[in-house]
Amino acid sequence: MHIGIRRSAVATALALSVAVPAAGVAGAADAPTSRTGAHVDVEYFPEPDGEGARTSVPAHSPHAQPAANARQHTATASEDGEVVPLTETGPTAGRLDVTIIGDGYTAAEQDDFLQDARTKWAEVTEIDPYRSYEGLFNVWAVKAVSQESGVTGDPDEGVTRNTALGSYFWCSATERLICVDLDKTKSYADKAPATDLVIVISNSAKYGGAGYSGLAADYGYDGVSTLSSDNDRSTLIAAHEMAHSIGLLADEYQYAGYGDYPYSEPAQPNVSTLTADRMAAQRTKWAPWLGEADPSGGVVGTFEGADYYEYGVYRPTENSLMRALNTDRFNLPGREAMIAGFYRSADALTPLVDTSVSVSRRTRLSVGLADLDTGLSSLQLRWYVDGREARQARGETSVLPARLGVPADRRTHRVTATVVDTTSAVRSPAVRDLTSNSATWTVTR
């Protein structure tokens, strides 16, 4: 799992730095999203077109079926835990790996789960920048066979279902909040080849969902999103929640009564204590985007109220997907942060010839490029011999070192393939650097 190498430090830093107030609890202490004893902090959206809220919920579900029950029948045992690749675009070491698990699907309904998983992922990737960078994701579906169909709390609070992950509405007395058993979820997620993020699809048409983030220390992946299978508005919950883990984005809404922001400049790229004038003068945060027309409407500026507080902290735009679910648009700074997150965990270039073994001038060197939508992305591939570009090979994915100009002088030479995403959706030099990766071969004969 590559998250432990390239993302865990970032995710841990976020978990330590993001203050998360408990919604609706007067005087509640601010705390990062983390597992504390038997409870975790989650985000949910009470209304399908409204702003979010946070609360504390049990880490375990009282409705999860015992492990042995899922193996009472041969048909169940043969499918429970089976992994089906939905989208496999490259090696797990160079991709963001999303694992989708179904809950409330019986053995006879596993084909329905797979169809729901495909549909939900297709809906998520209709939203940019997910759409443009879908080629950096692998998606694995894991079958979790439930003894009963449906979800506890659907259609009303008195309904109980015996399901593999124990999905239930009315979690913490909140109707639209869908909670799961995190340990049961992990037992299925661990069956996938790799997992960076988890989506749990609960078999229900009732609107609802939740977002767990900052879980890396306890579970090995950063986030879990829950959503109902047959409600199209629930898809936006997953798109929003994944953005916390991928883009390290803060929530852009606030709670009435929280008052002044009590902290120094936040680490998250989409919230700031700086007004537009100060931000522009310091050339920091989203200064390169100030004044630009934004996909979410209006222009990028500094709008007061974000990161749960009403005053003294600003968001880039009046509205965005990180503020409310009445839009499916990320603002320009948020979109750039998402692209940075994609490239923190994924590579656009994959060497197809072993770079650890020396090659000859006549060895054909090949690379694979991620299949990215040109809506936002724009990959530029170049080849270098001993640091000097072989301009004639621009854009070529298969070359001969001799044709690149490697001399037959029996000396050791280095051939490098480098890709960079020249997308106009990135203005930060630091993010631009993240979009680039290389492969280098040693030519010895």
Buried (B, 14 or more C-beta within 10 A) or exposed (E): BBBEEBBBEBBBEBBEBBBBBBBEEEEBEBBBBBBEEEBBBBBBBBEBEEBBBBBBBBBBBEBBBEEEBBEEEEEBEEBBBEBBEBBBBBBBBBBBBBBBBBBBBBBEBBEBBBEBBBBBBEBBBEBBBBBBBBBBBBBBBBBBBBBBBBBBBBEEEEBBBBBBBBBBBBBBEBBBBBBBBBBBBBBBBBBBBBBBBBBBBBBBEBBBBBBBBBBBEBBBBBBBBBBBBBBEBBBBBBBBBBBBBBBBBBBBBBBEEBEEBEEEBBBBBBBBBBEBEBBBEEEEBBBBBBEBEBBBEEBBBBBBBBBBBBEBBBBBBBBBBBBBBBBBBBBBBBBBBBBBBBBBBBBBBBBEBEBEEEBEBEBEBBBBBBEBBEEBBBBBBBBBBBEEBBEEBEEBBEBBBBBBBBEEEEEEBBBBBBBBBEBEBBBBEEBBEBBBBBBEBEBEE
